[in-house]
């Protein structure tokens, strides 16, 4: 069960990264190249962190792993939904690309830390 959740989390993180990259490229088609590169790094950083955490989590307690594996699809699909909304419906989607990455990172940090704390209390 945990292995299936891990695979699902990795796949959704990679899909989220690819979709976010596509939205950044679409929204930034007239953006100077250096700024576009910086936005690409900024937007894909939370997904890179999620992939790293999913790989590193093999040594974590099972409750902490499960917590991470559940939050990963929520962040990936939630971010994609927000990017899609802003890119497809508004003329200036910049606020989404500025705000979603730090909010995603904060959400992951809070949920994973709470999962780790909860798993330590149980053991």
Phi and psi restraints in degrees (range 20) as a CNS / XPLOR table:
assign (resid 1 and name C) (resid 2 and name N)
       (resid 2 and name CA) (resid 2 and name C) 1.0 -64.7 20.0 2
assign (resid 2 and name N) (resid 2 and name CA)
       (resid 2 and name C) (resid 3 and name N) 1.0 -37.9 20.0 2
assign (resid 2 and name C) (resid 3 and name N)
       (resid 3 and name CA) (resid 3 and name C) 1.0 -64.5 20.0 2
assign (resid 3 and name N) (resid 3 and name CA)
       (resid 3 and name C) (resid 4 and name N) 1.0 -38.9 20.0 2
assign (resid 3 and name C) (resid 4 and name N)
       (resid 4 and name CA) (resid 4 and name C) 1.0 -65.0 20.0 2
assign (resid 4 and name N) (resid 4 and name CA)
       (resid 4 and name C) (resid 5 and name N) 1.0 -41.3 20.0 2
assign (resid 4 and name C) (resid 5 and name N)
       (resid 5 and name CA) (resid 5 and name C) 1.0 -62.8 20.0 2
assign (resid 5 and name N) (resid 5 and name CA)
       (resid 5 and name C) (resid 6 and name N) 1.0 -39.8 20.0 2
assign (resid 5 and name C) (resid 6 and name N)
       (resid 6 and name CA) (resid 6 and name C) 1.0 -62.6 20.0 2
assign (resid 6 and name N) (resid 6 and name CA)
       (resid 6 and name C) (resid 7 and name N) 1.0 -44.4 20.0 2
assign (resid 6 and name C) (resid 7 and name N)
       (resid 7 and name CA) (resid 7 and name C) 1.0 -64.1 20.0 2
assign (resid 7 and name N) (resid 7 and name CA)
       (resid 7 and name C) (resid 8 and name N) 1.0 -43.9 20.0 2
assign (resid 7 and name C) (resid 8 and name N)
       (resid 8 and name CA) (resid 8 and name C) 1.0 -59.5 20.0 2
assign (resid 8 and name N) (resid 8 and name CA)
       (resid 8 and name C) (resid 9 and name N) 1.0 -42.8 20.0 2
assign (resid 8 and name C) (resid 9 and name N)
       (resid 9 and name CA) (resid 9 and name C) 1.0 -64.2 20.0 2
assign (resid 9 and name N) (resid 9 and name CA)
       (resid 9 and name C) (resid 10 and name N) 1.0 -44.6 20.0 2
assign (resid 9 and name C) (resid 10 and name N)
       (resid 10 and name CA) (resid 10 and name C) 1.0 -63.3 20.0 2
assign (resid 10 and name N) (resid 10 and name CA)
       (resid 10 and name C) (resid 11 and name N) 1.0 -43.6 20.0 2
assign (resid 10 and name C) (resid 11 and name N)
       (resid 11 and name CA) (resid 11 and name C) 1.0 -63.5 20.0 2
assign (resid 11 and name N) (resid 11 and name CA)
       (resid 11 and name C) (resid 12 and name N) 1.0 -45.5 20.0 2
assign (resid 11 and name C) (resid 12 and name N)
       (resid 12 and name CA) (resid 12 and name C) 1.0 -67.9 20.0 2
assign (resid 12 and name N) (resid 12 and name CA)
       (resid 12 and name C) (resid 13 and name N) 1.0 -32.5 20.0 2
assign (resid 12 and name C) (resid 13 and name N)
       (resid 13 and name CA) (resid 13 and name C) 1.0 -65.6 20.0 2
assign (resid 13 and name N) (resid 13 and name CA)
       (resid 13 and name C) (resid 14 and name N) 1.0 -42.4 20.0 2
assign (resid 13 and name C) (resid 14 and name N)
       (resid 14 and name CA) (resid 14 and name C) 1.0 -68.7 20.0 2
assign (resid 14 and name N) (resid 14 and name CA)
       (resid 14 and name C) (resid 15 and name N) 1.0 -40.4 20.0 2
assign (resid 14 and name C) (resid 15 and name N)
       (resid 15 and name CA) (resid 15 and name C) 1.0 -64.3 20.0 2
assign (resid 15 and name N) (resid 15 and name CA)
       (resid 15 and name C) (resid 16 and name N) 1.0 -41.9 20.0 2
assign (resid 15 and name C) (resid 16 and name N)
       (resid 16 and name CA) (resid 16 and name C) 1.0 -61.7 20.0 2
assign (resid 16 and name N) (resid 16 and name CA)
       (resid 16 and name C) (resid 17 and name N) 1.0 -41.6 20.0 2
assign (resid 16 and name C) (resid 17 and name N)
       (resid 17 and name CA) (resid 17 and name C) 1.0 -64.8 20.0 2
assign (resid 17 and name N) (resid 17 and name CA)
       (resid 17 and name C) (resid 18 and name N) 1.0 -45.3 20.0 2
assign (resid 17 and name C) (resid 18 and name N)
       (resid 18 and name CA) (resid 18 and name C) 1.0 -65.0 20.0 2
assign (resid 18 and name N) (resid 18 and name CA)
       (resid 18 and name C) (resid 19 and name N) 1.0 -44.2 20.0 2
assign (resid 18 and name C) (resid 19 and name N)
       (resid 19 and name CA) (resid 19 and name C) 1.0 -65.1 20.0 2
assign (resid 19 and name N) (resid 19 and name CA)
       (resid 19 and name C) (resid 20 and name N) 1.0 -41.5 20.0 2
assign (resid 19 and name C) (resid 20 and name N)
       (resid 20 and name CA) (resid 20 and name C) 1.0 -63.6 20.0 2
assign (resid 20 and name N) (resid 20 and name CA)
       (resid 20 and name C) (resid 21 and name N) 1.0 -40.8 20.0 2
assign (resid 20 and name C) (resid 21 and name N)
       (resid 21 and name CA) (resid 21 and name C) 1.0 -60.7 20.0 2
assign (resid 21 and name N) (resid 21 and name CA)
       (resid 21 and name C) (resid 22 and name N) 1.0 -43.2 20.0 2
assign (resid 21 and name C) (resid 22 and name N)
       (resid 22 and name CA) (resid 22 and name C) 1.0 -61.6 20.0 2
assign (resid 22 and name N) (resid 22 and name CA)
       (resid 22 and name C) (resid 23 and name N) 1.0 -42.2 20.0 2
assign (resid 22 and name C) (resid 23 and name N)
       (resid 23 and name CA) (resid 23 and name C) 1.0 -67.1 20.0 2
assign (resid 23 and name N) (resid 23 and name CA)
       (resid 23 and name C) (resid 24 and name N) 1.0 -37.8 20.0 2
assign (resid 23 and name C) (resid 24 and name N)
       (resid 24 and name CA) (resid 24 and name C) 1.0 -63.5 20.0 2
assign (resid 24 and name N) (resid 24 and name CA)
       (resid 24 and name C) (resid 25 and name N) 1.0 -44.2 20.0 2
assign (resid 24 and name C) (resid 25 and name N)
       (resid 25 and name CA) (resid 25 and name C) 1.0 -64.9 20.0 2
assign (resid 25 and name N) (resid 25 and name CA)
       (resid 25 and name C) (resid 26 and name N) 1.0 -38.5 20.0 2
assign (resid 25 and name C) (resid 26 and name N)
       (resid 26 and name CA) (resid 26 and name C) 1.0 -67.9 20.0 2
assign (resid 26 and name N) (resid 26 and name CA)
       (resid 26 and name C) (resid 27 and name N) 1.0 -46.7 20.0 2
assign (resid 26 and name C) (resid 27 and name N)
       (resid 27 and name CA) (resid 27 and name C) 1.0 -68.5 20.0 2
assign (resid 27 and name N) (resid 27 and name CA)
       (resid 27 and name C) (resid 28 and name N) 1.0 -29.3 20.0 2
assign (resid 27 and name C) (resid 28 and name N)
       (resid 28 and name CA) (resid 28 and name C) 1.0 -101.9 20.0 2
assign (resid 28 and name N) (resid 28 and name CA)
       (resid 28 and name C) (resid 29 and name N) 1.0 23.6 20.0 2
assign (resid 28 and name C) (resid 29 and name N)
       (resid 29 and name CA) (resid 29 and name C) 1.0 -61.9 20.0 2
assign (resid 29 and name N) (resid 29 and name CA)
       (resid 29 and name C) (resid 30 and name N) 1.0 -24.1 20.0 2
assign (resid 29 and name C) (resid 30 and name N)
       (resid 30 and name CA) (resid 30 and name C) 1.0 -109.7 20.0 2
assign (resid 30 and name N) (resid 30 and name CA)
       (resid 30 and name C) (resid 31 and name N) 1.0 14.4 20.0 2
assign (resid 30 and name C) (resid 31 and name N)
       (resid 31 and name CA) (resid 31 and name C) 1.0 -88.0 20.0 2
assign (resid 31 and name N) (resid 31 and name CA)
       (resid 31 and name C) (resid 32 and name N) 1.0 143.5 20.0 2
assign (resid 31 and name C) (resid 32 and name N)
       (resid 32 and name CA) (resid 32 and name C) 1.0 -55.1 20.0 2
assign (resid 32 and name N) (resid 32 and name CA)
       (resid 32 and name C) (resid 33 and name N) 1.0 143.5 20.0 2
assign (resid 32 and name C) (resid 33 and name N)
       (resid 33 and name CA) (resid 33 and name C) 1.0 -56.9 20.0 2
assign (resid 33 and name N) (resid 33 and name CA)
       (resid 33 and name C) (resid 34 and name N) 1.0 -42.4 20.0 2
assign (resid 33 and name C) (resid 34 and name N)
       (resid 34 and name CA) (resid 34 and name C) 1.0 -63.8 20.0 2
assign (resid 34 and name N) (resid 34 and name CA)
       (resid 34 and name C) (resid 35 and name N) 1.0 -45.0 20.0 2
assign (resid 34 and name C) (resid 35 and name N)
       (resid 35 and name CA) (resid 35 and name C) 1.0 -63.9 20.0 2
assign (resid 35 and name N) (resid 35 and name CA)
       (resid 35 and name C) (resid 36 and name N) 1.0 -39.9 20.0 2
assign (resid 35 and name C) (resid 36 and name N)
       (resid 36 and name CA) (resid 36 and name C) 1.0 -62.6 20.0 2
assign (resid 36 and name N) (resid 36 and name CA)
       (resid 36 and name C) (resid 37 and name N) 1.0 -43.0 20.0 2
assign (resid 36 and name C) (resid 37 and name N)
       (resid 37 and name CA) (resid 37 and name C) 1.0 -59.7 20.0 2
assign (resid 37 and name N) (resid 37 and name CA)
       (resid 37 and name C) (resid 38 and name N) 1.0 -44.2 20.0 2
assign (resid 37 and name C) (resid 38 and name N)
       (resid 38 and name CA) (resid 38 and name C) 1.0 -63.8 20.0 2
assign (resid 38 and name N) (resid 38 and name CA)
       (resid 38 and name C) (resid 39 and name N) 1.0 -39.1 20.0 2
assign (resid 38 and name C) (resid 39 and name N)
       (resid 39 and name CA) (resid 39 and name C) 1.0 -65.9 20.0 2
assign (resid 39 and name N) (resid 39 and name CA)
       (resid 39 and name C) (resid 40 and name N) 1.0 -38.6 20.0 2
assign (resid 39 and name C) (resid 40 and name N)
       (resid 40 and name CA) (resid 40 and name C) 1.0 -60.9 20.0 2
assign (resid 40 and name N) (resid 40 and name CA)
       (resid 40 and name C) (resid 41 and name N) 1.0 -46.4 20.0 2
assign (resid 40 and name C) (resid 41 and name N)
       (resid 41 and name CA) (resid 41 and name C) 1.0 -62.0 20.0 2
assign (resid 41 and name N) (resid 41 and name CA)
       (resid 41 and name C) (resid 42 and name N) 1.0 -45.6 20.0 2
assign (resid 41 and name C) (resid 42 and name N)
       (resid 42 and name CA) (resid 42 and name C) 1.0 -60.7 20.0 2
assign (resid 42 and name N) (resid 42 and name CA)
       (resid 42 and name C) (resid 43 and name N) 1.0 -46.0 20.0 2
assign (resid 42 and name C) (resid 43 and name N)
       (resid 43 and name CA) (resid 43 and name C) 1.0 -74.7 20.0 2
assign (resid 43 and name N) (resid 43 and name CA)
       (resid 43 and name C) (resid 44 and name N) 1.0 -33.9 20.0 2
assign (resid 43 and name C) (resid 44 and name N)
       (resid 44 and name CA) (resid 44 and name C) 1.0 -87.2 20.0 2
assign (resid 44 and name N) (resid 44 and name CA)
       (resid 44 and name C) (resid 45 and name N) 1.0 -12.2 20.0 2
assign (resid 44 and name C) (resid 45 and name N)
       (resid 45 and name CA) (resid 45 and name C) 1.0 -57.4 20.0 2
assign (resid 45 and name N) (resid 45 and name CA)
       (resid 45 and name C) (resid 46 and name N) 1.0 -45.6 20.0 2
assign (resid 45 and name C) (resid 46 and name N)
       (resid 46 and name CA) (resid 46 and name C) 1.0 -61.1 20.0 2
assign (resid 46 and name N) (resid 46 and name CA)
       (resid 46 and name C) (resid 47 and name N) 1.0 -34.2 20.0 2
assign (resid 46 and name C) (resid 47 and name N)
       (resid 47 and name CA) (resid 47 and name C) 1.0 -71.2 20.0 2
assign (resid 47 and name N) (resid 47 and name CA)
       (resid 47 and name C) (resid 48 and name N) 1.0 -38.3 20.0 2
assign (resid 47 and name C) (resid 48 and name N)
       (resid 48 and name CA) (resid 48 and name C) 1.0 -62.1 20.0 2
assign (resid 48 and name N) (resid 48 and name CA)
       (resid 48 and name C) (resid 49 and name N) 1.0 -41.3 20.0 2
assign (resid 48 and name C) (resid 49 and name N)
       (resid 49 and name CA) (resid 49 and name C) 1.0 -64.6 20.0 2
assign (resid 49 and name N) (resid 49 and name CA)
       (resid 49 and name C) (resid 50 and name N) 1.0 -39.9 20.0 2
assign (resid 49 and name C) (resid 50 and name N)
       (resid 50 and name CA) (resid 50 and name C) 1.0 -64.6 20.0 2
assign (resid 50 and name N) (resid 50 and name CA)
       (resid 50 and name C) (resid 51 and name N) 1.0 -43.0 20.0 2
assign (resid 50 and name C) (resid 51 and name N)
       (resid 51 and name CA) (resid 51 and name C) 1.0 -63.4 20.0 2
assign (resid 51 and name N) (resid 51 and name CA)
       (resid 51 and name C) (resid 52 and name N) 1.0 -45.4 20.0 2
assign (resid 51 and name C) (resid 52 and name N)
       (resid 52 and name CA) (resid 52 and name C) 1.0 -59.0 20.0 2
assign (resid 52 and name N) (resid 52 and name CA)
       (resid 52 and name C) (resid 53 and name N) 1.0 -46.4 20.0 2
assign (resid 52 and name C) (resid 53 and name N)
       (resid 53 and name CA) (resid 53 and name C) 1.0 -63.2 20.0 2
assign (resid 53 and name N) (resid 53 and name CA)
       (resid 53 and name C) (resid 54 and name N) 1.0 -39.3 20.0 2
assign (resid 53 and name C) (resid 54 and name N)
       (resid 54 and name CA) (resid 54 and name C) 1.0 -64.5 20.0 2
assign (resid 54 and name N) (resid 54 and name CA)
       (resid 54 and name C) (resid 55 and name N) 1.0 -37.8 20.0 2
assign (resid 54 and name C) (resid 55 and name N)
       (resid 55 and name CA) (resid 55 and name C) 1.0 -71.0 20.0 2
assign (resid 55 and name N) (resid 55 and name CA)
       (resid 55 and name C) (resid 56 and name N) 1.0 -44.1 20.0 2
assign (resid 55 and name C) (resid 56 and name N)
       (resid 56 and name CA) (resid 56 and name C) 1.0 -71.7 20.0 2
assign (resid 56 and name N) (resid 56 and name CA)
       (resid 56 and name C) (resid 57 and name N) 1.0 -19.9 20.0 2
assign (resid 56 and name C) (resid 57 and name N)
       (resid 57 and name CA) (resid 57 and name C) 1.0 -73.3 20.0 2
assign (resid 57 and name N) (resid 57 and name CA)
       (resid 57 and name C) (resid 58 and name N) 1.0 -5.0 20.0 2
assign (resid 57 and name C) (resid 58 and name N)
       (resid 58 and name CA) (resid 58 and name C) 1.0 -59.3 20.0 2
assign (resid 58 and name N) (resid 58 and name CA)
       (resid 58 and name C) (resid 59 and name N) 1.0 -27.2 20.0 2
assign (resid 58 and name C) (resid 59 and name N)
       (resid 59 and name CA) (resid 59 and name C) 1.0 -93.5 20.0 2
assign (resid 59 and name N) (resid 59 and name CA)
       (resid 59 and name C) (resid 60 and name N) 1.0 0.6 20.0 2
assign (resid 59 and name C) (resid 60 and name N)
       (resid 60 and name CA) (resid 60 and name C) 1.0 -81.1 20.0 2
assign (resid 60 and name N) (resid 60 and name CA)
       (resid 60 and name C) (resid 61 and name N) 1.0 168.3 20.0 2
assign (resid 60 and name C) (resid 61 and name N)
       (resid 61 and name CA) (resid 61 and name C) 1.0 -67.4 20.0 2
assign (resid 61 and name N) (resid 61 and name CA)
       (resid 61 and name C) (resid 62 and name N) 1.0 156.7 20.0 2
assign (resid 61 and name C) (resid 62 and name N)
       (resid 62 and name CA) (resid 62 and name C) 1.0 -61.1 20.0 2
assign (resid 62 and name N) (resid 62 and name CA)
       (resid 62 and name C) (resid 63 and name N) 1.0 -43.5 20.0 2
assign (resid 62 and name C) (resid 63 and name N)
       (resid 63 and name CA) (resid 63 and name C) 1.0 -61.4 20.0 2
assign (resid 63 and name N) (resid 63 and name CA)
       (resid 63 and name C) (resid 64 and name N) 1.0 -37.4 20.0 2
assign (resid 63 and name C) (resid 64 and name N)
       (resid 64 and name CA) (resid 64 and name C) 1.0 -67.5 20.0 2
assign (resid 64 and name N) (resid 64 and name CA)
       (resid 64 and name C) (resid 65 and name N) 1.0 -39.2 20.0 2
assign (resid 64 and name C) (resid 65 and name N)
       (resid 65 and name CA) (resid 65 and name C) 1.0 -61.9 20.0 2
assign (resid 65 and name N) (resid 65 and name CA)
       (resid 65 and name C) (resid 66 and name N) 1.0 -48.6 20.0 2
assign (resid 65 and name C) (resid 66 and name N)
       (resid 66 and name CA) (resid 66 and name C) 1.0 -61.6 20.0 2
assign (resid 66 and name N) (resid 66 and name CA)
       (resid 66 and name C) (resid 67 and name N) 1.0 -39.2 20.0 2
assign (resid 66 and name C) (resid 67 and name N)
       (resid 67 and name CA) (resid 67 and name C) 1.0 -60.3 20.0 2
assign (resid 67 and name N) (resid 67 and name CA)
       (resid 67 and name C) (resid 68 and name N) 1.0 -47.4 20.0 2
assign (resid 67 and name C) (resid 68 and name N)
       (resid 68 and name CA) (resid 68 and name C) 1.0 -62.6 20.0 2
assign (resid 68 and name N) (resid 68 and name CA)
       (resid 68 and name C) (resid 69 and name N) 1.0 -42.9 20.0 2
assign (resid 68 and name C) (resid 69 and name N)
       (resid 69 and name CA) (resid 69 and name C) 1.0 -67.8 20.0 2
assign (resid 69 and name N) (resid 69 and name CA)
       (resid 69 and name C) (resid 70 and name N) 1.0 -24.7 20.0 2
assign (resid 69 and name C) (resid 70 and name N)
       (resid 70 and name CA) (resid 70 and name C) 1.0 -83.3 20.0 2
assign (resid 70 and name N) (resid 70 and name CA)
       (resid 70 and name C) (resid 71 and name N) 1.0 -35.5 20.0 2
assign (resid 70 and name C) (resid 71 and name N)
       (resid 71 and name CA) (resid 71 and name C) 1.0 -75.6 20.0 2
assign (resid 71 and name N) (resid 71 and name CA)
       (resid 71 and name C) (resid 72 and name N) 1.0 -26.7 20.0 2
assign (resid 71 and name C) (resid 72 and name N)
       (resid 72 and name CA) (resid 72 and name C) 1.0 -59.7 20.0 2
assign (resid 72 and name N) (resid 72 and name CA)
       (resid 72 and name C) (resid 73 and name N) 1.0 -52.1 20.0 2
assign (resid 72 and name C) (resid 73 and name N)
       (resid 73 and name CA) (resid 73 and name C) 1.0 -64.5 20.0 2
assign (resid 73 and name N) (resid 73 and name CA)
       (resid 73 and name C) (resid 74 and name N) 1.0 -32.8 20.0 2
assign (resid 73 and name C) (resid 74 and name N)
       (resid 74 and name CA) (resid 74 and name C) 1.0 -62.9 20.0 2
assign (resid 74 and name N) (resid 74 and name CA)
       (resid 74 and name C) (resid 75 and name N) 1.0 -46.7 20.0 2
assign (resid 74 and name C) (resid 75 and name N)
       (resid 75 and name CA) (resid 75 and name C) 1.0 -66.8 20.0 2
assign (resid 75 and name N) (resid 75 and name CA)
       (resid 75 and name C) (resid 76 and name N) 1.0 -45.1 20.0 2
assign (resid 75 and name C) (resid 76 and name N)
       (resid 76 and name CA) (resid 76 and name C) 1.0 -63.4 20.0 2
assign (resid 76 and name N) (resid 76 and name CA)
       (resid 76 and name C) (resid 77 and name N) 1.0 -50.3 20.0 2
assign (resid 76 and name C) (resid 77 and name N)
       (resid 77 and name CA) (resid 77 and name C) 1.0 -73.5 20.0 2
assign (resid 77 and name N) (resid 77 and name CA)
       (resid 77 and name C) (resid 78 and name N) 1.0 -34.8 20.0 2
assign (resid 77 and name C) (resid 78 and name N)
       (resid 78 and name CA) (resid 78 and name C) 1.0 -64.1 20.0 2
assign (resid 78 and name N) (resid 78 and name CA)
       (resid 78 and name C) (resid 79 and name N) 1.0 -44.9 20.0 2
assign (resid 78 and name C) (resid 79 and name N)
       (resid 79 and name CA) (resid 79 and name C) 1.0 -61.6 20.0 2
assign (resid 79 and name N) (resid 79 and name CA)
       (resid 79 and name C) (resid 80 and name N) 1.0 -43.4 20.0 2
assign (resid 79 and name C) (resid 80 and name N)
       (resid 80 and name CA) (resid 80 and name C) 1.0 -61.4 20.0 2
assign (resid 80 and name N) (resid 80 and name CA)
       (resid 80 and name C) (resid 81 and name N) 1.0 -41.7 20.0 2
assign (resid 80 and name C) (resid 81 and name N)
       (resid 81 and name CA) (resid 81 and name C) 1.0 -62.5 20.0 2
assign (resid 81 and name N) (resid 81 and name CA)
       (resid 81 and name C) (resid 82 and name N) 1.0 -42.5 20.0 2
assign (resid 81 and name C) (resid 82 and name N)
       (resid 82 and name CA) (resid 82 and name C) 1.0 -66.1 20.0 2
assign (resid 82 and name N) (resid 82 and name CA)
       (resid 82 and name C) (resid 83 and name N) 1.0 -45.9 20.0 2
assign (resid 82 and name C) (resid 83 and name N)
       (resid 83 and name CA) (resid 83 and name C) 1.0 -61.1 20.0 2
assign (resid 83 and name N) (resid 83 and name CA)
       (resid 83 and name C) (resid 84 and name N) 1.0 -43.4 20.0 2
assign (resid 83 and name C) (resid 84 and name N)
       (resid 84 and name CA) (resid 84 and name C) 1.0 -60.2 20.0 2
assign (resid 84 and name N) (resid 84 and name CA)
       (resid 84 and name C) (resid 85 and name N) 1.0 -45.1 20.0 2
assign (resid 84 and name C) (resid 85 and name N)
       (resid 85 and name CA) (resid 85 and name C) 1.0 -58.7 20.0 2
assign (resid 85 and name N) (resid 85 and name CA)
       (resid 85 and name C) (resid 86 and name N) 1.0 -50.3 20.0 2
assign (resid 85 and name C) (resid 86 and name N)
       (resid 86 and name CA) (resid 86 and name C) 1.0 -69.9 20.0 2
assign (resid 86 and name N) (resid 86 and name CA)
       (resid 86 and name C) (resid 87 and name N) 1.0 -39.3 20.0 2
assign (resid 86 and name C) (resid 87 and name N)
       (resid 87 and name CA) (resid 87 and name C) 1.0 -71.4 20.0 2
assign (resid 87 and name N) (resid 87 and name CA)
       (resid 87 and name C) (resid 88 and name N) 1.0 -38.7 20.0 2
assign (resid 87 and name C) (resid 88 and name N)
       (resid 88 and name CA) (resid 88 and name C) 1.0 -88.2 20.0 2
assign (resid 88 and name N) (resid 88 and name CA)
       (resid 88 and name C) (resid 89 and name N) 1.0 -16.7 20.0 2
assign (resid 88 and name C) (resid 89 and name N)
       (resid 89 and name CA) (resid 89 and name C) 1.0 -120.7 20.0 2
assign (resid 89 and name N) (resid 89 and name CA)
       (resid 89 and name C) (resid 90 and name N) 1.0 -16.3 20.0 2
assign (resid 89 and name C) (resid 90 and name N)
       (resid 90 and name CA) (resid 90 and name C) 1.0 -119.8 20.0 2
assign (resid 90 and name N) (resid 90 and name CA)
       (resid 90 and name C) (resid 91 and name N) 1.0 149.1 20.0 2
assign (resid 90 and name C) (resid 91 and name N)
       (resid 91 and name CA) (resid 91 and name C) 1.0 -73.1 20.0 2
assign (resid 91 and name N) (resid 91 and name CA)
       (resid 91 and name C) (resid 92 and name N) 1.0 -24.2 20.0 2
assign (resid 91 and name C) (resid 92 and name N)
       (resid 92 and name CA) (resid 92 and name C) 1.0 -129.0 20.0 2
assign (resid 92 and name N) (resid 92 and name CA)
       (resid 92 and name C) (resid 93 and name N) 1.0 91.0 20.0 2
assign (resid 92 and name C) (resid 93 and name N)
       (resid 93 and name CA) (resid 93 and name C) 1.0 -82.3 20.0 2
assign (resid 93 and name N) (resid 93 and name CA)
       (resid 93 and name C) (resid 94 and name N) 1.0 9.2 20.0 2
assign (resid 93 and name C) (resid 94 and name N)
       (resid 94 and name CA) (resid 94 and name C) 1.0 -53.7 20.0 2
assign (resid 94 and name N) (resid 94 and name CA)
       (resid 94 and name C) (resid 95 and name N) 1.0 -42.9 20.0 2
assign (resid 94 and name C) (resid 95 and name N)
       (resid 95 and name CA) (resid 95 and name C) 1.0 -55.5 20.0 2
assign (resid 95 and name N) (resid 95 and name CA)
       (resid 95 and name C) (resid 96 and name N) 1.0 -36.9 20.0 2
assign (resid 95 and name C) (resid 96 and name N)
       (resid 96 and name CA) (resid 96 and name C) 1.0 -63.5 20.0 2
assign (resid 96 and name N) (resid 96 and name CA)
       (resid 96 and name C) (resid 97 and name N) 1.0 -42.9 20.0 2
assign (resid 96 and name C) (resid 97 and name N)
       (resid 97 and name CA) (resid 97 and name C) 1.0 -73.6 20.0 2
assign (resid 97 and name N) (resid 97 and name CA)
       (resid 97 and name C) (resid 98 and name N) 1.0 -18.9 20.0 2
assign (resid 97 and name C) (resid 98 and name N)
       (resid 98 and name CA) (resid 98 and name C) 1.0 -87.8 20.0 2
assign (resid 98 and name N) (resid 98 and name CA)
       (resid 98 and name C) (resid 99 and name N) 1.0 -39.5 20.0 2
assign (resid 98 and name C) (resid 99 and name N)
       (resid 99 and name CA) (resid 99 and name C) 1.0 -91.4 20.0 2
assign (resid 99 and name N) (resid 99 and name CA)
       (resid 99 and name C) (resid 100 and name N) 1.0 -34.9 20.0 2
assign (resid 99 and name C) (resid 100 and name N)
       (resid 100 and name CA) (resid 100 and name C) 1.0 -63.0 20.0 2
assign (resid 100 and name N) (resid 100 and name CA)
       (resid 100 and name C) (resid 101 and name N) 1.0 -44.6 20.0 2
assign (resid 100 and name C) (resid 101 and name N)
       (resid 101 and name CA) (resid 101 and name C) 1.0 -58.8 20.0 2
assign (resid 101 and name N) (resid 101 and name CA)
       (resid 101 and name C) (resid 102 and name N) 1.0 -48.6 20.0 2
assign (resid 101 and name C) (resid 102 and name N)
       (resid 102 and name CA) (resid 102 and name C) 1.0 -68.0 20.0 2
assign (resid 102 and name N) (resid 102 and name CA)
       (resid 102 and name C) (resid 103 and name N) 1.0 -34.3 20.0 2
assign (resid 102 and name C) (resid 103 and name N)
       (resid 103 and name CA) (resid 103 and name C) 1.0 -66.2 20.0 2
assign (resid 103 and name N) (resid 103 and name CA)
       (resid 103 and name C) (resid 104 and name N) 1.0 -40.0 20.0 2
assign (resid 103 and name C) (resid 104 and name N)
       (resid 104 and name CA) (resid 104 and name C) 1.0 -62.5 20.0 2
assign (resid 104 and name N) (resid 104 and name CA)
       (resid 104 and name C) (resid 105 and name N) 1.0 -46.5 20.0 2
assign (resid 104 and name C) (resid 105 and name N)
       (resid 105 and name CA) (resid 105 and name C) 1.0 -62.2 20.0 2
assign (resid 105 and name N) (resid 105 and name CA)
       (resid 105 and name C) (resid 106 and name N) 1.0 -41.9 20.0 2
assign (resid 105 and name C) (resid 106 and name N)
       (resid 106 and name CA) (resid 106 and name C) 1.0 -63.8 20.0 2
assign (resid 106 and name N) (resid 106 and name CA)
       (resid 106 and name C) (resid 107 and name N) 1.0 -43.2 20.0 2
assign (resid 106 and name C) (resid 107 and name N)
       (resid 107 and name CA) (resid 107 and name C) 1.0 -61.9 20.0 2
assign (resid 107 and name N) (resid 107 and name CA)
       (resid 107 and name C) (resid 108 and name N) 1.0 -45.4 20.0 2
assign (resid 107 and name C) (resid 108 and name N)
       (resid 108 and name CA) (resid 108 and name C) 1.0 -61.6 20.0 2
assign (resid 108 and name N) (resid 108 and name CA)
       (resid 108 and name C) (resid 109 and name N) 1.0 -45.1 20.0 2
assign (resid 108 and name C) (resid 109 and name N)
       (resid 109 and name CA) (resid 109 and name C) 1.0 -61.0 20.0 2
assign (resid 109 and name N) (resid 109 and name CA)
       (resid 109 and name C) (resid 110 and name N) 1.0 -46.9 20.0 2
assign (resid 109 and name C) (resid 110 and name N)
       (resid 110 and name CA) (resid 110 and name C) 1.0 -63.3 20.0 2
assign (resid 110 and name N) (resid 110 and name CA)
       (resid 110 and name C) (resid 111 and name N) 1.0 -46.1 20.0 2
assign (resid 110 and name C) (resid 111 and name N)
       (resid 111 and name CA) (resid 111 and name C) 1.0 -67.7 20.0 2
assign (resid 111 and name N) (resid 111 and name CA)
       (resid 111 and name C) (resid 112 and name N) 1.0 -43.3 20.0 2
assign (resid 111 and name C) (resid 112 and name N)
       (resid 112 and name CA) (resid 112 and name C) 1.0 -68.1 20.0 2
assign (resid 112 and name N) (resid 112 and name CA)
       (resid 112 and name C) (resid 113 and name N) 1.0 -43.1 20.0 2
assign (resid 112 and name C) (resid 113 and name N)
       (resid 113 and name CA) (resid 113 and name C) 1.0 -62.2 20.0 2
assign (resid 113 and name N) (resid 113 and name CA)
       (resid 113 and name C) (resid 114 and name N) 1.0 -41.5 20.0 2
assign (resid 113 and name C) (resid 114 and name N)
       (resid 114 and name CA) (resid 114 and name C) 1.0 -64.7 20.0 2
assign (resid 114 and name N) (resid 114 and name CA)
       (resid 114 and name C) (resid 115 and name N) 1.0 -36.1 20.0 2
assign (resid 114 and name C) (resid 115 and name N)
       (resid 115 and name CA) (resid 115 and name C) 1.0 -65.3 20.0 2
assign (resid 115 and name N) (resid 115 and name CA)
       (resid 115 and name C) (resid 116 and name N) 1.0 -40.6 20.0 2
assign (resid 115 and name C) (resid 116 and name N)
       (resid 116 and name CA) (resid 116 and name C) 1.0 -65.9 20.0 2
assign (resid 116 and name N) (resid 116 and name CA)
       (resid 116 and name C) (resid 117 and name N) 1.0 -45.0 20.0 2
assign (resid 116 and name C) (resid 117 and name N)
       (resid 117 and name CA) (resid 117 and name C) 1.0 -62.1 20.0 2
assign (resid 117 and name N) (resid 117 and name CA)
       (resid 117 and name C) (resid 118 and name N) 1.0 -44.0 20.0 2
assign (resid 117 and name C) (resid 118 and name N)
       (resid 118 and name CA) (resid 118 and name C) 1.0 -62.3 20.0 2
assign (resid 118 and name N) (resid 118 and name CA)
       (resid 118 and name C) (resid 119 and name N) 1.0 -41.0 20.0 2
assign (resid 118 and name C) (resid 119 and name N)
       (resid 119 and name CA) (resid 119 and name C) 1.0 -69.2 20.0 2
assign (resid 119 and name N) (resid 119 and name CA)
       (resid 119 and name C) (resid 120 and name N) 1.0 -31.9 20.0 2
assign (resid 119 and name C) (resid 120 and name N)
       (resid 120 and name CA) (resid 120 and name C) 1.0 -70.3 20.0 2
assign (resid 120 and name N) (resid 120 and name CA)
       (resid 120 and name C) (resid 121 and name N) 1.0 -34.9 20.0 2
assign (resid 120 and name C) (resid 121 and name N)
       (resid 121 and name CA) (resid 121 and name C) 1.0 -68.0 20.0 2
assign (resid 121 and name N) (resid 121 and name CA)
       (resid 121 and name C) (resid 122 and name N) 1.0 -33.0 20.0 2
assign (resid 121 and name C) (resid 122 and name N)
       (resid 122 and name CA) (resid 122 and name C) 1.0 -74.9 20.0 2
assign (resid 122 and name N) (resid 122 and name CA)
       (resid 122 and name C) (resid 123 and name N) 1.0 -24.4 20.0 2
